[in-house]
């Protein structure tokens, strides 16, 4: 079973910020920037191209909602939303997912102790998780 399926099923730890019957969003274990969040369909599809067309509107709406919450929670100036399809494109986990990566024009305070693409402290994940969950309440 894949690592994302294990997080979805509660077998592995994940800092979940959004959860419904079709989609789960959680913090990336090795974030590019603070607040880097993954949005994944509950059902296992290897990549975006395998997701049935009738599931796409719901997934895209969830990606948008979580992206708005991440941007607000982290006071980001911008957001990158991307998905990788295939190993040559940089896909590492073969369960379809969208990356939501906040960006800033100038480094905010949250970046001062942040080390990109490294596992962060438990305090980091808990702080960002709470901020995004709180932000989602207003969307």
Secondary structure as GFF3:
##gff-version 3
##sequence-region A 1 139
A	DSSP	alpha_helix	3	8	.	.	.	ID=ss1
A	DSSP	beta_strand	16	19	.	.	.	ID=ss2
A	DSSP	beta_strand	23	27	.	.	.	ID=ss3
A	DSSP	beta_strand	37	41	.	.	.	ID=ss4
A	DSSP	three_ten_helix	48	50	.	.	.	ID=ss5
A	DSSP	alpha_helix	53	73	.	.	.	ID=ss6
A	DSSP	beta_strand	78	82	.	.	.	ID=ss7
A	DSSP	three_ten_helix	87	89	.	.	.	ID=ss8
A	DSSP	beta_strand	97	103	.	.	.	ID=ss9
A	DSSP	three_ten_helix	109	111	.	.	.	ID=ss10
A	DSSP	alpha_helix	122	136	.	.	.	ID=ss11
###
